[in-house]
Amino acid sequence: MSIRNLDDLLAEGVSGRRVLVRADLNVPLDKQSGEITDDGRIRAVLPTLSALVEAGAKVVVCSHLGRPKGAPDPQFSLRPVAGRLGELLGAPVRFAEDTVGDSARSTVEGLADGQVALLENLRFNKGETSKDDAERGAFADQLAAFGDAYVDDAFGAVHRKHASVHDVPARLPHVAGRLVLREVEVLGKLTGDPERPYVVVLGGSKVSDKLAVIEALLPKVDRLLIGGGMCFTFLKAQGHEVGTSLLEEDMVETCRNLLERSGGKIMLPVDVVAADAFAPDATHDTVPADGIPSHRLGLDIGPETVAGFAAALSQAKTIFWNGPMGVFEMAAFANGTRGVAEAITKADAFSVVGGGDSAAAVRALGLDESSFGHISTGGGASLEYLEGKTLPGIAALEN
């Protein structure tokens, strides 16, 4: 790709210059305490921020968090993130009470060389996500005024045509940060000529969410293992009873066509953990995938399926995994996700975890992150990249 990167910017010299960094600090917060429950995305941007700090830049960080409706909303404030970011950087991070207002201007103006500021949630301004080019551009003008150069290190947002991702790069000298560069390099291996066998594991709740990536990957992979809630629509397509399991009736025929066209590449569960309710303490047991009781719903893949998936993964040289195998947040239904994740770590393969719930599961289950080849920070972005879509944030950096 024709993208300049952080090293190019550092070589030019950034001491005393203001560098606007778009980060993805969209971390989960505890609803009661407001505390950060997973700081993985904050840690992911540290290499870029640390390099800029050490080079003497005045670093202005911007990000979104959650889905506020274009206006300030205390539950989506980035203030807790500023505190945690300061702890990880080992120096206080100045926090602006607004995005482009008086607080932001005074905070940025007060930065000394090597200091870091964090602006309030970008989505508190409706210009960030506006579909109107003029409104989005006006907000981009205000953001760009805070920087002499721009670094995009928010891979989780590059598939969005938002002001801070798509429009600001047109207004400033721009480069890709360490994280974005790594993500694109890794995913490029998967879309280029991956070492074979190439095995993909897909989970999550809906077939409709993954249909485009299934269509794109099916001709390229050697095996496609399907678990999670989406497997029940495939099982229904095979004519099986799925009880009260998650089901997309309008996707059954599509799944049937995929199975017919797959040439046997698609591997489905042979057993599932079926429960009488969607609850952590629900009565449950393991049943054959073609024998789910009509009054029960599947909440995880079963042990025979885990063994079969593990056998397929053990032969792989390249693995991509996106989506949990069951409701891993509930201990009773986490064994499938854990078993598949552990099988991936044991395989003699280059493995990529496709962000989103998969990355969250790795951390929630206490698995060793270093035992995976790469854990993406962008679930939606990584899937769209593998689909072959043009990502607005990447296209903006290439221009």
N, C-alpha and C positions, 0 to 999 in steps of 0.2 A: 504494500500500500504506500501511497505517496503522502504519508503523514509525518510531520515533524514531531519529535518527542521531547520529553523534559530535558534530556541531556543536551539537545540542541539549544534550548533556551538557557540552560545553565552555562553553556560555553560562551554565550553572548554576554553573560554577566547580568545578575539580577540584584546586586547589592544596592539598596536604597530605592529600588523600583517596587511599585505596587503590583502584585500578581494576584489576579482573581482566580480562585480555584473552585470549580464546580465539583462538589463531592456528593456521594450518596450516603447521607447520614440518617436514612430512614429506618431507624432502629425500633424494635418493639419496646413499648413502655408498659409497666404494670398499671392496670386501670385504677387500682386503689392508691398505691403509693406514688405513682408517677416515675418510679425508678426504671432505669434501663435493664431489661432482662437478657439482652444479648448484644454485646458491643462489637460483634464481628465486623460490621461495616465500618465502624470507626477505626478499628485496627487496620483495616485494608487500605486506608488512605494515608496511613502514617509514613510509609516510605517517601511518598511525594512531598508531603508537608515538611517532613524532617529535612529533606534535601534543600528545600527552598529556605527554610529557617537558617540552616547552616551556611547558606550562601548569602545571607543578609537581606533577603527579600522582606518586604512588608506584605504579609500574606492575608488576603481577604477571602474567607471561605464562605460559600453559599450552598444551601441544600434545601430539599423539601422534607417534610415528615408528615405521613398520613395523608388524608384527603379533606383538608378544610375547604370551605366553599368560597374561596377568594376573598376572605376577610379574616382578621385576627380571631383566633380561638385558643384559649389558654391550654386546652388539653393537647394541642399539637405544637406547643412551643418547643424550640430547640435549646432552651436554657439548660436542661439537664445534660444535653449533649456537649455543650460548651464546657461544663464542669468536668465531664469524663474525658473529653479531648485534651483538656489542660493537664489532667493527671497522667495521661499516656505520653504527652509530649514533654512532661516535666517542667512546664512553665505555664503561668496563667494565660487563658484565652479570653480576650476582651469580647464581650457580648453586646451586640446592638439590639435595642428593644424593638426595632422595626427593620424593614427590608431595604428601603431606599429613602427613608425619611430623615428627619433631623438627627435622630440617634445614630443611624447608620453613617451619615456624613461625618459627624463629630468623632465617631469611633474610628473610622478609617483615617481621618485627618490626624488623629492622635497617635497613630502607630509609629513606633520606632523601628529601625532596621532589625530584622530577625524576630519581630513580634507577630502574633496571629490574632485575627479577629474573626468572629463568626456572626454573620447576619441572621436575623430572625427568618423563620420559615418563608421560603419563596412563594409558596402557595397561599400566603396571606394576602397576596396581590393578585387580582384576577387576570392581570396581564401575563402572568407566567404561563398559564395553560390555555389562554384564549385562542380560539380558532380564527380570530380576526387578525390578519397580518399587521395592520396598523397599530392595533392595541398591544399586540405582543411586541412589536418593534419599539414602541414607545417605552415599554418597560425595559426592554433590552438596552435601550439608550441610557437609561438611568443606572442600570447595573454596570454597563461597560465603563461608565464614568469613574468607577472605583478601581479600575485596573489600567496598567500600562501594557499588560500581557494577560493572556487567558490560558488556563490549563484545565482540560476536561479529565477528571479522574472518577467520573460517576458512571461506570459502565451500566449499572442498573437502571439508568435513565436515558441511555443513548437511543432507545427505540421510541422516544417521545419527541414530538415536534413542539418543544416548549422553549420559551424565550431564553432561559439560561443555558440551554443545550444546543439549540439550533440557530438562534439569532445573534447571541453575543459573539460567537466566533467570527462572524462577518464584520464585526466592529473593532476587533483587536487582533494583534498578532497572536496566533493560537497554536497550541501543541497538545499532544496526548500525554497524560500522566502515566506513572509507572503501572498502575492498576489496569487502565484501559489498554495500554500497549500489551500487557501480559495476556489479558482476556482475548484480545483479537488474535494474538499469536497462537494461543492454545486452541481456540475454536477454528482457526484456519487449518490446523492439523486434521481436525475432524471433517472439514469440508473438502480438503484436498485429497491426499492419497494416504488414508490411515493404514497402519499396519494391521494385517488380518490374522485371525478372525476379528471382526469388528462387531461387538455386541452392545446393543442399546437396551436399557431398562427404563420403562416409562410407567409412572404411577400417577397419583392424583385422582381428583374426583370425576372429571368430565372428559369424555372422548372429544366433545366439541372444542375444548380448550387445546387439545393436542392433535387434532385432525391434520392441520397443515404440516406439522413437523413429522407426523407419521407418513404422510404422503411423500414428503421430501426425502425422508431417511430410508424408507422401505427398499428402494432400488439399490441403496448404497451399503446396507448392513448385511451381516451374515445371519444374525439372530436378533429378533425383537421380542423382549420379554415384557409382558403387560400385567401389572398388578394394580392395587389401589381400587378406588371406587369405579374407575373407568372399565375395569375388567368385566363387570356384570353386564354391561351392554354387549360386550363381545360374547359372553356366555349365553345371553339371550339370543344372540344372532345364530348360535349353534343349536338353538332349540331347547335350552335348559331352563328349568324353573329357577328364578333368582329371588323368590320370596319378596320381602319388602326392601331389598337392597337398592342402593342408588341406581337409577336406570334412566337413560335418555331414550325414550321410545322412538323419537324421530331420527335417532342415529343407528337404530338396529340394522336397517337395510344397508347403510353405509359400512357398518362393521362387517356385515356378511360379504360385501363386495371386497373389502380389504383382505379378509381371510382367504377368499377365493383367488385373489391376485397375488398373494404373498408367497406362493410356492413353498409353503410350509415353514417360512421364516418366523412367523408369529407363534410365540409360545405363551399359552394361557395357564392360569392356575388349575391344578387337578384337585385341590382341596382348599377349603376356606374356613375361617373361624366365624361361625354364625351366632348371633346374639339375639335375645328377645327384645332388646331395646338399645337405643344409642345412649349408653351410660357406662361409666367406668366400672360399676359394680353389677352390670347386667349378667344374667345367666347366659353362658355361652359354651359351645363345644366345637370340635372340628368335624366337618362333614365333607363328603365328596362334592366337588364343584358342580356335579350334575344331580346333586341330591339335597339342595338347600330347602329346608322346610318352608312352606308357604307363609308362615307367620313370623319368620326370622329374617334378619338382614346380615349380610356379610360385612365384617369390619376389619378383616385382615386376611392375608393369604395363609395357608396352612403349612405345616412342617414338610409334607411331601413336596409341595411346590417350592419351598425354600431350598430343599435338597436338589430339586431339578434345575432351578435357576442357578444355584451355586455350581452345579456340574457344567452348565453352559458357560458360566463366567470363568471357570477355571481354565477353559480352552482359549480364552480371548487374549488378544494382544493390544486391543484398544477397546475401552469401555466408556460409554456416556450414560449417566444416570440422572433422570429428572423425575421427581415425584415419589412420595412415600408409598409403601406397599399396603398400608393400613392406617388406622387412626392411632398413630404412634404417640400422640399426646396422652393417651390412656394406656397405662402399663399392660393391661390385659391384651391389648391389640397392637403392641409395639414389636412383637417377636419377628414378624415378617420383614419389617423395615430393617431391624437390627441384623437379622440373618443375611439379608441380601447385601447390606452395607459391609458386613464383615467378610463376606465372600469376595466382594470387590477388592478389599484391602489385601486379601491373600493371593489374588490373581497376579501372575507375572505379566502385567499389562500397564499401559499408560491409561490412567483413569481420570475422568472429568466428572465432577458433581455439578449439575446444572443449576445451581443457585436455588432461590426460593425456599420452599418447604423442605427440599432435600438437604440443603445446607443447614437449615434449622434443625433437622432431625439428627444430623451428624453431631451437632453440638449438644442438643438436648439429651441424646443417648450416651453422651460421654465418650464418643469414639475419638481416636487419635486423628486429628485433621492432617497431620503430616504423612499419614499412610495412604492418602489419596494423591494422585498426581497434581490435581488442581481443583479447587473449590471455587466456582464462579460466584460473583456477588450479584449477578443479574439473572433471575429466572426467566422473565419474559424476554429480556434482551437476548439471552443466549439461545432461546428457542427460535426467535425471529432470525437471528444470525444463521442458525442451521437450516432454516427454511429457505434461505437465500434472499431474504428481503433486504431492501436498502434501509439502513438505520439512519434516521435524520442526524443524530449526533455524530456518527462516524463520517457521514457525507459532508457535514459542516467542517470537520477537521481536515478533510481531504482537499477542500476548496482553497 
